[in-house]
């Protein structure tokens, strides 16, 4: 029996990144994964396939709405749904095969099957028990539902089922106005579905900067999405040809229903630790199902660690990756660290929405003196040239020191633009540091510089 330095349970972004880094640092490493492919939820049924469909439907929208404006003439394209799903599956395959190649390249052992931890230092996969000096729980999360809502992944679906629908629904009801709901809602709206989003709170994208959320909802409404806010879903009744969503408006307790061909339940995710044997092992858990860890990702059981969606913090693939790399460094005797104040978030609709650091609402709650620098993409030549002038860049900086405290972008390539600000924040930069940095023209990034200038004497093109 081979003894490993590290066995990681879960081959998603946190697990596979941790494994590769451990191997690079000289640790004998294995990963337990029960799927037929590596990459976890993200690569198989999450981030990657949804981005493929977002890309395909964005191009469809451009062909229908903007090609003629640019002098590109011809019959409007139609959708071959089976081929579009095939494109999505091909993208998945390329990415998952890439992880398998990286495992072979770095000599990471893939223990195929579902793992459990019968005792400290032991991982059981199938009938075999393997030993390791260190064990890492990187089992990710699963979609959560609501009382009175039974998922069948055909009519009443999670994000997983929404990626493999047999046909494009005429009417889609999305329960939950978070990232997953709005991304998948956008996909099907572009494909011609009538999309209605029901949200319990009074605003979409809970936790987002309020000004961005308001602008975002206005733009999505123009794109055809309908919103019912402040509504508590009571249940979903499946019929012969679809489903009926029952809900009550919180403001007056009035009841109503919505009929749909498909209902997407996008009410968040919960840690997935089923079958690991953590309770019998005596592992301390938190009230919401996360594994309790210290600042070095260690549980109360010696040699047992946890990262990613299985522990506290935002359920983001890149957060899990960062934790995986930091833990690998720690296990190799080095200093591993994650700066939780600089973890960006992105919504991949059109326009994209991205944020990092504090919102205005958080700064007000903290009583912190701050200033705002804002710049609209209507003043950006590159954005206007591609019909994406809606949206803005907003930078929040400390009033006394000018240090950047947060940034919020809604506009073209926001998910890429945010990283300039992430790097600036990582180095403790001021808004003026960004403003004094030369930005190529014409690029979307100039809007970031203009927002930084607006934190000082004022933007040039506003």
N, C-alpha and C positions, 0 to 999 in steps of 0.2 A: 504494500500500500504506500502510495506516494504521500509525503507530508508537504503541504504547501506553506509558504510564508503568509499568503493571503488567499482566501476564497471569498469572492463577491457574489452575492445572491441577487441576480437581476442583470440583464444585459442591455438596459436602456442607456440613455446619455450619461447619467451619473455612474452607472456600473461599468460600462465599457471604457469610458474615459479614465476612471480610477484604475482599471485593470491595466490599460496601456501604460499609464504613467508609473504604476507600481513596477511593471516589467522593465521599463526604461531605467528605473532606479535600482535594478538588480534583484528584485524580489520575485520568487517563484510564485506565479499567480494563476488562479483558475477562476472562471466565471460560470455560475450555474444559470442556465436559461432554458425554460420549457417550451418556448415558441420554436417553430421550425427555422426562424430567422432571428438574427440579432438586431439590436436597435430599439427594442422596447416599444411602448406606445407611440413615442414620437415619430420614429421612422416608419413604423408599420401601419398605424391607424390614427395618427395625430398630425403633428406639425408638418411633415413632409408631404403626405398625400393631400392634405387640405391646401397647401401652397400650390401644388400642381393644378388643382381644380380652380383655385383663385386666379392663377396665371392664365389658364385656358379661357375662363369666362371673362376675364379682363380684356383679352384679345378679341373675344366675340363682341363685347361692348364697344370697343374701339372701332371695329369693322362696321357695326351698325350705326354708331353715332358720329364718328369723327373722320372716317376715311374720305367721304365726299368733300368735307371741308378742306382736305389737303389735296384734292384733285385726284384721289384714287377712286376710280369708277369701276362699276361692275355689279353683278348680282350679289345681294347680301348673303353671307354664308349661312348654312343651316347646321344643326347639331346632330352628329352621330354619337349618341350617348354611350353606346358600347365601346366605340373607339376612344372616346374621351376617358372612359374608365380604364381602358387598356393603356393609354398614355400615363395615367396616374399610377397604375400597377408597375409599369416599366420604370418609372422614377423611383418607386419603392425598392424594386429589385436591384437597381444600380447602387443605391445607398446601403442596403443591407449586405450585399455582396462585398461592398467596400469595407465594412466593419469586419467581416469574416477574414478578408485579406490582411487587414491590420493585425488581427489576432495571430495569424500565422507568422507574419513578419516579426512580431514582437514576442513570439513564443508564449502566448497566453493560451492556456488549456480551456477548451469549452466543454464543460460537463453538461451534457444534454439531458434535460429533465427538470422536474420541479423539486426544489430543495426544502429541507426542514433542518432545524437545529436541535437534535436530541439531547445534546449536552454541550457545555462550554468547550470550544475548540473542535467541535465535530459538525460536519454537514452531511446529511443523508440525501442522496439522489437516487431514486429508484430503490434498489436493494443494496446499493453500495454506500458505505460510510467513509468519508474522507476526513482527514485531520488537517488543521491549519493553526498557525500561531495567532492569526488574526482573521476574523470573519466580519464582512461588511454587508449590512442590509441595504440593498439598493433596489427595492421591489416596486417603487413607483406608486401610482395611484390608479383608481378606477372611477368611472362616472358615478355620481350620486343621483338619486331620484327623489321623488316626493311621495308622501302618503297618498294613496289612491291612484297612483300612476304605475302601471305594470309595463315594463319594457319588453318588447318582443323582437326588436331590431329589424322589423319589417314595416309596420305602420307607426308604432310608437318607438322611436329610436333614440340612441345616444349619438355622440359624434361618430362612433364606430359604424353604426348602421347608416348614418347620413352619407358616408363615403361610398356606399355600395348599393344604393337604392336601385331597384330594377328598372324604374322609369322616373322621369322628371315629374314631380307632383304639380298639379294645377294650383292647389292650395297647401301652403306649409305654415304651420303654427310653430313658433319657436318659444319655448318656455325658458326665460332667462336672457337678459340683455348684457351678458358678459362677452368676453373675447370669442369663445367658441360659437356662441349663438349668433353673433353679428357676422363673423367670418362665413359660416355656413349659410346664414340667411342671405348674405350678399351673393354667394355662388348661385343659389337657386333663384334669386330675384333676377339675376342677369340671364338665367336660362328660361325666364318667362313665368316663373311661379309667382303667385300672389302670396307675399310673405307678411305675416303679422307676428310681431314680437310682444310677448306678455312679460312684464317685469314687476316684481313685488315692490321694489323701491320706487321713488318718484323721479329717478333719473337713470339713464343707461350707464353702463360701465362703472359700477360702484367703486369708489376709491380714486377715480380719475379726477384730475383738475377740473373743477366745475365749468369753467369757461370753455375748455376743450370739449367736454362732454356735450354741452349745449350746442356748440358748432357742429360736432360730429352727428348728433341726432338730426339736426336740420339738413345736413348734406345727405344722410342716408334716407331721410323722408323724401327728398327730391329725387332720389334714385328709385323710389317706389316702395320702400319698406314702410309698413304701418306699425305704430307703437301704441300699446295699451299699458300705461304706467300705473303704479300704485294698485296692482291687482294681485290678489292671492288666489292661486290655482287650487281648486277644491278636489279635482280629480279629472281623469281622462277616460272616457268610455269608448271602447273599441266597437265599431259596427262592421257590417258586411263589406263596405267599400271604403272605410276610412275611420275617423275617430271624431269625437266631440269633446272639446275642452270646456270644463265648467270652472268658472272663476267668480270672485266677488271683488268689487271695488272697495278698497280700504276706507275711502273718504265717507261713504254712506252705506256701506255693507250691501249694496245692491248686487243682485246675482245676474249673470249673463252666460251665454255659451258661444262657442266658435266651432264651426265644422271645418275639417281639414282632411286631405288625402293622407298627409303625413304629419306627425307631431314630433318635433325634435326637443328632447329634454336636455337642456344645457344649464343645469342649476349648480354646476360646480363639480369638484372631484374630492375624493376622500382617500387617505392612505390605504394601500393594499398590503396587508401583512397576514392574510388568511393562510393557515396551514404551515406557518413557520415554527409553531410551537413556542411562541414567546411567553405565553402565560405560564406554561408548565416550567419554563426556564427561570421565571421570576423577573423578567425584564420589565422595568418601570415604563408605563405608558402615560400619555397625556389624555385629558378628557375627550379630545376630539379625534382620538385614535392614532395620534403620532407617537413614534418612539421617542422617549425622553433621552436627550443627549446633553453632554457638557459642551464647552466651547471648542473642544478638540474632537467632536463627533462621537465620543465614547459613551456607551450605555453604562448602566450600573453593574453589568457583567463583565469581568475582566476579559479583554481581547475581543469584545463584540462592539462593533461600531454601526452607525447608520447615517445615511446621507439622502439628499434629494427630497422627493415628495413624501417619503416615509417619515420625515422630521418636520419641524416647524419652518415657517417662512413661505415665500411665494412659490407656487407649484409651477416652476419654469425649468425647461430643459437646461438652459445655460447656468442657472443657479445650481442645479445638480452637478453639472460638469465642473463648475468652479470648486464645489465641495469635494468632488471626487479627486481632483488634482491636489487640493490642499491636504486631504486625508492621506493620499499616497506619499506626499512629502513628509508628513508626520510619521507614518509607519516606517519610512526609510531613515528616520532620525534627523530630519531637517525641519525647518520652520514652515508650516503651512498656514495660510491665512485667507479668509474671504472678507472682502469689504462689502457688507450688506447695505451700506448707504449708497453704493454705486452699482446697482443691478437694474439694467434697463428693462422696460416692458414694451412690447410692440403688438399692435393689431394690424393684420395684413389685408385690410380692406383697401378700397381706392376711394379717397386718399388713405394712406397709411397713418396710423397714430402711434406715437412713441413718447415715452417719458422716462425720466430718471430723477432720483432725489425727491425733494419735498414738493408738495402742491402748495398753492396759496392758502388753501383751507388749513393745512397742517401748520404752516408758519404763523397764521393768525392765532390758531389755538395755542401755539407755544409762546405767543406774545413776542415774537421775534421781529425786529425792525428790518424790513427788506425793501428792495426796489424791483420794478418790473421793466424788462426790455422786450418789446414786441415788434415783430415785423411780418407783414402780410405777404403771402406768395404772389399776390397781384402786382407787387413791385419787383418781382423776380422775372427777368426776361426769359430764362430757360423754362420756367414753369408755365408761363403764358403760351409759349410756343407749342407746348404739348397738352393744352387744354386742362391744366391742373393748377390754376391760379387761386383756387379756394384753399383756405386754411392759413396757418401762420406758425411762426416760431416764437416761443415765449421763454425767456430766461429769467430766473429769479436769483437775485444776488443780495448778499448781506449789505445793508445800507451803509454801515461804517467801513467795512473792509473790502467790499466789492467781490468777495469770494463767492463763487457760484454755488448755490444751494440746491438748485433743481432746474429742470428744463422740460418743456412740453411742446411737442411738434405735431401738427396735423397738416399733412401735405404730401407731395411726391417724395418717395424714397425716405420717409421719416425714419424708418427702421434702420437705415444706414447712417443718416445724418446724425442721429442721437449719439453715435459712438465718439464723434469728435468732442462732444461735451462730456461724455463719460471719462475719456482720457484726461481732459482738462480738470475735472473734479478729482480724479485719482491723484493728480499732482498738486491739488489745492490751488488751482489757478483762479484768477479773477476774471470778471467779464471783460476787463480791459485787455487782458492777455489774449483773449480770443479776438477782440476787436482790432488789435494791432498785428494780427497774423494775416499775411497775404493769402487771399482765397482766389482760385482760378475763376476766370470769367469766360463764358457764361456757365455757371453751375448752380445747382440747387443750394449748395453749401453757402453761397453768398448770403442767403436768408439768415443763416446762423450768425454770420458776422454782423449783419445789419441789426439783428436783435441784440447782440452784444454791444454794438455802438449805441443802441437805444437805452442801454443801462447807464450810459454816460451823457455826452452832449447831444446825442440824437442820431438816428439812422440817416443815411444819405438819400436813399431812394424812397423814403416814406412821404 
